[in-house]
Amino acid sequence: MGYLRWTLVLGLLGTGTVLMAQPMRFRGADVSSLPEVTDQGGQFKTANGQSIHLMDMIKASGGTTIRLKLWNNPANGYNNLARVVSMAKEAKARDLEILLDFHYSDTWADPGNQQIPAAWQGMDFRQLKAAVQTFSRESVEALVAAGAAPDIVQIGNEISNGMLWPHGQLYGGANSFEQFTELLKAGISGTKQAHPSAQIMLHIDKGGDNGGTVWFYDKMTTYGVPYDLIGLSYYPWWHGSLSAFQNNVNDLAGRYNKDLVLVETAYPWTMDLTGRPWPHVKGDTSGLIDGMPATPEGQSAFLASVRSIVENAPNGRGAGVLYWEPGWLTTGTLQSPWDNLNLVDYNGRELPGMRVLMVPEPSFVMVGIAASALGAVIRRKKSR
């Protein structure tokens, strides 16, 4: 079916999707949980049931980029520098680009949690800045020495409320932004000392909040923080509607002269948690997108939509979409709170959303979604 026919189909289905000529550069996923999952017996399979490494699945689906979080000295021994170097080497061996995600903590860092690592407790602000710079430089140096230099380096994770609290905590006093941005600059300086060509990303969580996003990046301009990429998280149950996300992307693309990456997103493929009584990050249907149920097809439709929004960003500023943890499986010894949000089913088998997100040619993605939707319409009409 030709371009015009598919455009007509999409229009009739009310998607408003526009076919793009060029794919996003960064298509991939954060796979930081992978070593723990595989150590605990997790296995992955293609849609046809063949065993496969998760990175190979991402690569075979058309992915280009692997994101890896780095904790300073985590208690469980995962996500430390040695693990990240090992995973980065695996990614580079598959010709995948690397996004290094500094948390500057021994555990999760996000808008509600930015703990100073234990080794830095008790430092004054001058010492803390030096520690951030040194840790950034030495970590990136280790990756460069291993032949796995990061292509993008993210200075802090979801830092809309600052980082390294209380020193870099926003809303903490008259000097909060000054101290926060000095810590950012220390991380950037250390990264650039080790790897001058690395692209620097600043990542916040406010994918559907244009006012909050503009407020943050305006402050980065005011305080002269040098960076290359805007990074956003967008989960609809936390960050609002697809239209809110689109409005934010479109505004940012014309406002800051920076490329942007949706660096975290996810959507449920099921709400059947039978035999899984432990808490799940998303265990109910509140906040999901109308017409996009918690099914493999609904997940695929969501990913096609967010991908289209980023690819259609004004001025060609939409640089990529990365899925957060597509393979965080539950095993006999590991209970994942995320397994109904993966891009694989409970048995590790690839779901269709993987290729919807990763495939290089955007037109193929849109055609596949349109064909699926059209088939559903036809089947419903025949059943009446």
N, C-alpha and C positions, 0 to 999 in steps of 0.2 A: 504494500500500500504506500502510495507516494506521500510526500510532505504535506501537500494541501489537504489530502483526505484525512491524514492523522490530525492535522490542525482542526479540521471540521469535527472529527470525533471528540477531540478534547473539548472543543467549544460546546458541543452538544451535551457532554457530560458535566459541563459547568466547572471544570477544574481551573480554567484560566491559565493553564501551563503554557509556556512558550518554549519551543525547541531551541536548543543552543548549539552553536557550531563548535565551540571549544570546551573541553572538559576542565574541571578544576585541577590545579596542580596537586593539592594535598587531599588525598582520599585515603582514609585509613582508620585506625583505631588505637586507643590506649589498651595495651595488653599487659599491664603491670602485674596482674594476678596470675599470669600464665605459669611461672615457675612453681608457685604453691599449688595450683590446680593439678599440674602434671605430677608433682611430687606426691600428691594425695590420690593419684590413680586416675585423674581425668583424662579422657581421650576424645579426639575430634574425628569427625567423618564428613566426607563430601555429601552432597544431596543424594548421591547414588550409593552411599554406604561404605565407601572406601576410606580406610584410615588415612589421616593427613595431619600434619603439624598446623597449628592455628595460623602461624605466619604464612605458611604456604597457601592456606585457604584464602587469606586476605590477598596475597599476591596473585593467585590464580583468578580471583574475582575481579582483578583490575586495580587493587589498592596500591598506593605509592608510599605510604607514610605510617610509621609506628611511633606512638607516643609512650614514653616511659617516665614514671614518677620516681623521684629520688628523695628518700628520707635520709637524715643524717646518720642516726644510729638506732634503727628500729629494733624493738625488743624481740620480734619474731624472726629476725635474720633475713627477711625479704625486703626488697626495694632499697637495699643499701648500695653503695657504689660498686662493690664487686659484682653483685647481681646485675646491676644496670649495665656495666661494661660487658658482661657476658651476653646479655640479651641484645645489646646494641650491635655486637659483633655478628650475632645470628641474623639480625635485620639487614646489616650491610652485606652479608654473604648472599642475601636474596635481592640485593639491589633496591632496598627500601630506604627511604629517607627517615631521619630520626628527629623527633621533637623531644628534647630533654626538659622535664618538668620539675624544677626545683620547688620543693615545699618548704625548705628551711625549717624543718621540724623533724622530730623522731616519729611522728605519726601524722594522721590526716590534717591537712590545712585547708580551710574553707571559710566562708564568710562568718561562721560562728565559732571558729576554732583555729587559732594561730599561735600554737605553743612554742616558746623558745626551746630548742633542743637542750637536753640535760647538760651537755658539755659547755654550753654558753650561758648557763644560769649564773647570775651574780655578776656578769660583766656590766661595766658602765657603757654608755652609748658609743663612745669612741672605740672601745674594745670590740663591741658588737659589730660595728661597721667593718672593722678590720677582719673579724672572723668571717663575715659574709663574703667579703672580697676574696679572702684566702680559700675558703671552701669552694667558692664558685670556680676560681682559677684552677685549683688542684683537681677538682672533679672533671672539668672539661679537658684539662691536660691528660688525665688518665684515659679518657675516651679517644682523644687524638692519638695518643701513643699506641692505643690498641687498634688503630686503623678504623675507628668507628666514630669519627668526629660528628657531633650533632649539627644538623642543618638549621634547626631552630632551637633557641634556648628560651624557655619561659621563666621569667624572674618572679617566683612566687605563684601560688595557686589560688584562684578565685579571691583576689586581693581587694575587693571592693570596700572592705572594712580595714584595710591595712594588713600588716604582717608583723611577726615577731613581737607580739604584745607583751608588755604595755609600751615598749619603746616606739614601735611603729604603728600603734593603734590609732585609727582615725576616731574622731569625736572625743579624743582624750585630752583636749586642751588647745591653747592657741598655737602651739608649735607642732601639732600632730602631723600635718601634711609635710612640714619641713623635714621632720625626722624620718617619716615614712619614705619620702622621695630620696633622702640621702642614703637610706638602706637599699633602695632600688638601684641607685647609681653605683653603689658599691658592688652589687651583684653583677651589674652590667659591665663595670670596669674589669672585674676579675674574669668574666667570660671572654671579653675582648682581648685581654692579655694572653689568654690561652688559645683563642681561635678567632682572629679578627674578622673573618668573613661570616661568622654565625649571625643569623637573623635573630633579633631580639623581639620577643613577644611579651606584652602585658595582658594578663588574662583576668577578666572579672566574670561574675555569674549572671549579669542582668540582661539576658538575651532579649526579653520582651519589654524592658523598661528603658525607653529612650531617654527620659529625663535623667534618670540615675546614671545611665551610661555616659551621656554628654557631660554631666557634672564631673564624673571621674576623669575622663580624658581631657576635658578642659583644664583640670588641675595639673595633669601631666604636662600640658603645654605651658601653663603658668610657671611651673617649677623646673622647666627645661629638662625633663627626663627624655633621653634619646632612645627611641625604639622604632621598630620596623613594622610590626604586625599587631593588629587588634585581635585579641582572643576572647571569645564569648562562650558561655554555657547557655544552653536552652533546653529545658525540660518543661513541657507545657503545663504540667500540674503544679509547678513552682513558679514559672515565669510567664504564663499567660498564653494568649491565643496566637495562632499562626500569623494573623494580620498584625498583631503587636510586634512579633519578631520581624516580619517583613518591613514594617515601618522603621524599626530601629536600624536594620541592615541598610535600607535605602538612604536613611539620613546620614549614617556614619560614612558610607561610601563616598558621599559628596562633601563631607565636612572636614576630614582630617588628612586627606591625601595619603591614606595608608590602606594597604590590603588588609582584609579581615578573614578570619578563619573561625568557623563554628567548631570549637575545639572539644566540646563535650555535648553530646545529646544521646537520647535513648528513648525507646518506646516499647511497651509490653507486647509480646506475641501471644500471651495467654494470661488468664486470671484463674486458671485451674490450679490451685495450690493443694490439691488432695495429697495427703501424705507428707505435706511440707508445712507443719504447724508453726515453725519458727517465724519471727518477724521478717517481712520483706519490705524493701524500700518503697515499692509500689504494689500494694496488695489489694487495691480496690480501683474502681473505674472513675473516681472523681478526678476532674481536671483533664480527662482525655478529650481528644478532638472529635466533635460530632462527625459521624460518618466514617470514623477510623476506629473500629473496635479493637479490642485486645486479641487480635488474631494475627497469624502470619501475613495475611493480606492487608489488614489494617496497619501493621507495622511497616510493611512495604510502602503503602500509600503515604504514611507520615514521612518516611525517609525521602521519597520522591519529592514531596512538597518542600521540605527544608532544603534539600539539595537544589531544587529549582529556584528557591528564594535567593540562596547564596550565589548560584551561577548567574542569575539575572541582576545582581547588584549593579547599580549605576557605575559607569566608568570602568567596568571590568575589574572592580575591586574585590569581588568574591573569590578568595583564593582556595577555599577548601572546607570540607566537613570531615570531622573525625568522630567516630562512635566511641562512647565510653564503655569499656570492658564488655566486648561481645562474647567472651568465652569464660565468664566467671561461673564455672559449673559447681553443682553440688556433687560430692562423691560420698563414698561410704564413711569417710572421716571428716568431711568438710561440708558445712551447711552454708550455702551461698544465699545472701539476702537479695541477690540480683538475678537469679537464674531465670525468672520469667521476663527479664529485660534483655537477655542475651540475643545474639544473632545466630545462635544454635539452639536446638531444642534440648530437653532435659537429658537426652542421650548423647549430646554433642554433635548432632547432625546439622549440617548447614541449612539455614532458613533462607527463603528467597530475598529477604531484606539485605543480606550480605552483598549480593550482586547489584541490587538496586542502588546501593550506596557507592560501591566500588567501581562499577563498570566505567571504562574510560569515556565512551561516547554517550553524552547526555541524551541524544535522540533515541538511542536504544532503550534507555531507562524509561523515558516517557512513553514510547511506543508499547513497551511491555505493560506498564501500568494501565494505559488506555485500553489495550487489548483485553486485559483481565477485567477491567470495569465494564467494557462493552459486552463481554461474554456474560457477565452477571446480569446486565440489563436484559439481554436477549433471553437468558434462561428464566428470569422472572416473568417476562411477557408471555413466554410459552406456557408457563405453569398456570396462568390465569384462565 
